[in-house]
Amino acid sequence: MSTESGLNGKVVAITGGFGSLGMATAQLLAERGARVALIGRGAAPDDAALPAALAGALCLAGVDLVDAQAAQSAFGTLHERSGGLDALVNVAGAFRWETLGEGDARTWDLMFELNVKTTLNASKAALPYLLKNGAGRVVNIGAGAGFKAGRGMGAYSAAKAGVARLTEALAEEVKDSGVTVNAILPGIIDTPRNRADMPDADFTRWVQPREIAAVIAFLLGADAQAITGALIPVSGRM
């Protein structure tokens, strides 16, 4: 466990915590001394499946962050059981590839709900606790695609653009409180799902979840106090 990162003892909530990026982030932050709480929509992983660094980590399962009340309840429970909240990492989100001509307009609503509303509801639920200590942190996961949509990427790109604008707006809203709000913009992340979907790709060019987690850890630390409202590409060699 490292104490040099400034994360020692900090309580960090991670939405989408049971997925590849969420779990990699939780593990790295825990290794650097943070107390992590994982929030997920599905079932929590078995204790035996968790890395040693996450033994005893708080896992809140079955939380639908599209529902504002569910988000409020989850963060109330987290605060009560953890004794505070220092940072929020919004990893929860989803991807759909679908062309406009052959797709369904409802996909746009779905992408907004799963990417923007989850980030919005988690941030609103966490904000009162983050404001209390005068040095809270929010890091959102956007996407490089939020600035340039390719074929089949319209709904997803529009939603991630929404995450970027949410990040900027909230950063301005709380900048005099000591709370910072930033976003990471990954390219293609090297996950089992992405490898299965794109088996012919050069995986070595993709960004690793732990590389993204390392940037998140920096943004959560004291050395990043002067950074807020930033949208930071972390895209490997894409």
C-alpha positions in Angstrom: 0.0 0.0 0.0 1.4 3.4 -1.0 0.9 6.5 1.0 2.7 8.8 -1.4 -0.2 9.3 -3.8 -2.2 11.3 -1.2 -5.1 8.7 -1.4 -4.4 7.0 1.9 -7.6 6.6 3.8 -9.7 8.5 1.2 -13.1 7.1 0.5 -13.7 6.7 -3.3 -17.0 5.6 -4.8 -16.8 4.0 -8.2 -19.9 3.5 -10.3 -19.8 0.7 -12.9 -17.5 -0.8 -10.3 -18.0 -4.4 -11.3 -16.9 -4.0 -14.9 -13.4 -4.2 -16.4 -12.5 -0.5 -16.0 -14.2 -0.1 -12.7 -12.5 -3.1 -11.2 -9.1 -2.1 -12.5 -9.6 1.4 -11.1 -10.7 0.1 -7.8 -7.7 -2.2 -7.5 -5.2 0.5 -8.3 -6.7 3.0 -6.0 -6.9 0.4 -3.2 -3.2 -0.4 -3.7 -2.5 3.2 -3.3 -4.3 3.4 0.0 -7.8 4.4 -0.9 -10.9 2.9 0.7 -13.0 2.0 -2.3 -16.8 1.4 -2.6 -18.0 -0.3 -5.8 -21.5 0.5 -7.1 -23.0 -1.7 -9.8 -26.3 -2.4 -11.5 -25.7 -6.2 -11.6 -24.7 -8.7 -9.0 -21.5 -8.1 -7.0 -18.6 -10.4 -7.7 -17.9 -13.1 -5.2 -15.4 -12.2 -2.5 -13.1 -15.0 -3.8 -13.1 -13.4 -7.2 -11.9 -10.0 -5.9 -8.2 -9.0 -6.0 -6.5 -9.1 -2.6 -6.4 -5.3 -2.5 -10.2 -5.2 -2.5 -10.8 -7.6 0.3 -13.4 -6.1 2.5 -14.3 -3.4 0.0 -17.9 -2.1 0.2 -20.0 -3.4 -2.8 -23.4 -2.0 -3.5 -25.2 -4.2 -6.0 -28.4 -3.9 -7.9 -28.2 -0.1 -8.1 -29.9 1.4 -11.1 -28.3 4.9 -11.4 -30.8 5.9 -14.1 -33.2 6.2 -11.2 -32.3 9.4 -9.2 -33.9 8.0 -6.0 -31.9 4.8 -6.2 -28.7 6.9 -6.6 -29.6 9.0 -3.6 -30.3 5.9 -1.5 -27.1 4.2 -2.6 -24.9 7.2 -1.7 -26.7 7.6 1.6 -25.9 4.0 2.5 -22.3 4.4 1.3 -21.8 7.5 3.4 -23.3 5.9 6.4 -21.2 2.7 6.1 -18.0 4.4 5.1 -18.1 7.4 7.4 -17.6 9.9 4.6 -17.0 10.4 0.9 -13.9 12.1 -0.7 -14.2 11.2 -4.4 -16.5 9.9 -7.1 -15.4 8.1 -10.2 -18.2 7.8 -12.7 -17.4 4.7 -14.8 -20.9 3.5 -15.4 -22.0 3.7 -19.0 -22.8 1.6 -22.1 -22.0 1.4 -25.9 -24.2 0.6 -28.9 -23.1 0.5 -32.5 -26.1 1.4 -34.7 -26.5 3.4 -37.9 -29.2 6.1 -38.2 -30.7 4.6 -41.3 -31.1 1.1 -39.9 -31.3 1.8 -36.2 -33.9 2.7 -33.7 -34.4 6.3 -32.4 -34.9 4.8 -28.9 -31.2 3.9 -28.9 -30.5 7.6 -28.5 -32.6 7.7 -25.4 -30.9 4.6 -24.1 -27.4 5.9 -24.6 -28.4 9.2 -22.9 -29.9 7.3 -19.9 -26.9 4.9 -19.5 -24.2 7.4 -20.0 -25.4 10.9 -19.1 -28.2 10.2 -16.6 -26.1 7.8 -14.6 -23.3 10.3 -14.3 -25.8 13.1 -13.5 -27.6 11.2 -10.8 -24.5 9.8 -9.2 -22.9 13.3 -9.1 -26.0 14.9 -7.7 -26.3 12.2 -5.0 -22.6 12.4 -4.1 -22.2 16.2 -4.2 -23.5 17.1 -0.7 -20.9 14.8 0.8 -18.1 16.0 -1.4 -18.7 19.6 -0.6 -18.4 19.0 3.1 -14.7 18.4 3.1 -13.8 21.3 0.8 -11.5 19.1 -1.4 -13.8 16.6 -3.1 -13.0 15.0 -6.4 -15.2 13.9 -9.4 -13.7 12.1 -12.4 -16.1 11.1 -15.2 -15.4 8.6 -18.0 -16.3 10.3 -21.3 -14.9 9.1 -24.7 -12.8 10.5 -27.5 -15.8 9.7 -29.7 -17.6 12.5 -27.9 -15.9 15.0 -30.2 -16.1 13.1 -33.5 -18.7 10.5 -34.4 -18.0 7.8 -36.9 -20.3 5.5 -38.7 -22.7 3.8 -36.3 -21.5 6.0 -33.4 -24.1 8.7 -33.5 -26.1 7.9 -30.3 -23.0 6.9 -28.3 -21.0 9.9 -29.4 -23.9 12.3 -28.6 -24.2 10.8 -25.1 -20.5 11.1 -24.4 -20.5 14.7 -25.6 -23.2 15.2 -23.0 -20.9 13.8 -20.3 -18.2 16.3 -21.4 -20.6 19.2 -21.2 -21.9 17.9 -17.8 -18.2 17.8 -16.6 -17.5 21.4 -17.7 -20.8 22.7 -16.2 -20.3 21.1 -12.9 -16.7 22.1 -12.7 -17.8 25.8 -13.1 -20.6 25.3 -10.6 -18.3 24.1 -7.8 -14.9 25.6 -8.6 -15.0 28.0 -5.6 -15.8 25.1 -3.2 -12.5 23.2 -3.5 -14.2 20.4 -5.4 -12.7 19.5 -8.8 -14.5 17.9 -11.7 -12.7 16.4 -14.7 -13.2 13.7 -17.4 -11.1 11.1 -19.0 -11.6 10.5 -22.7 -10.5 7.0 -23.5 -10.0 5.5 -27.0 -10.7 1.8 -27.4 -10.1 0.1 -24.0 -8.5 -3.3 -24.0 -11.2 -5.4 -22.4 -12.4 -9.0 -23.0 -15.6 -7.6 -24.5 -13.8 -5.3 -27.0 -11.4 -8.1 -28.0 -14.4 -10.4 -28.7 -16.2 -7.7 -30.7 -13.0 -6.8 -32.7 -11.0 -10.0 -32.9 -8.8 -8.8 -35.9 -7.7 -5.5 -34.2 -4.2 -4.8 -33.0 -4.8 -5.0 -29.3 -1.4 -3.6 -28.5 -2.5 -0.1 -29.7 -5.4 0.0 -27.3 -5.3 1.7 -23.9 -5.1 -0.6 -20.9 -7.7 -0.2 -18.0 -4.9 0.2 -15.5 -3.4 3.0 -17.6 -6.7 4.9 -17.4 -6.8 4.1 -13.7 -3.4 5.7 -13.1 -4.6 9.0 -14.7 -7.7 8.8 -12.5 -5.5 8.3 -9.4 -3.6 11.4 -10.3 -6.7 13.5 -10.7 -7.9 12.3 -7.3 -4.7 13.3 -5.6 -3.5 16.6 -4.1 -1.2 17.3 -7.0 -4.2 17.8 -9.3 -5.9 20.5 -7.1 -5.4 23.1 -9.8 -7.0 21.0 -12.6 -10.8 21.2 -13.0 -13.1 21.2 -16.0 -10.4 19.3 -18.0 -11.2 16.7 -20.7 -8.1 14.5 -20.9 -7.6 12.1 -23.8 -6.1 8.7 -22.7 -6.1 6.7 -25.9 -3.0 4.6 -26.1 -1.6 4.5 -29.7 -4.9 4.9 -31.5 
